[in-house]
């Protein structure tokens, strides 16, 4: 199945944070997040494994009490149920994969 970026519906999660669900299946989902500088995603957890890749920009991410500054090309893993949060240091695009898919992010 081919899914075009132009067809991915932008959803404003909060001011300065836009999510696009790019593709989804029964066992996983991939989403793109466009984040403006100084946006903060508060610490939270969910029952999904989350693997992410910083396409551009810079973020400070805390996972399980450990904080990392991440730049273009860096990637991360947030285990299911582990608290994590983000502060955007420089306008960024991040792509995340969730398994299982997040029902609240589904578009179909």
C-alpha positions, 0 to 999 in steps of 0.5 A: 500500500502506498501512502503519500505525505500530501494525503496525510491529514495534519492534526494540531495537537497543541500550539506548535505541534502538528502530527501526521499519521503516515501509515498504519497496520494491525501491529504498528503505526508511523507518525510525523511530528512537526515541532516549533522551538520551545514546545514542551511535551509533558512527561507521559507514558502509554502502553505502546513501544515508541521508536523515533528518529529526529529528521531535523532540528534538536530536542531534549528528551527524557526517557525513564529519568535519563535526559538526552540532547538529540540532533538530526539523525539521532534515534531513540526508544521509549519502552511501553509504560515508561515515562518520557517527555520532550523539549524542542531546542530547535524547530524539529521534525520527528518520525515515531513508530508505535507498536501496537498502533495508538488508537487515538492516532488512527485515521482509518 
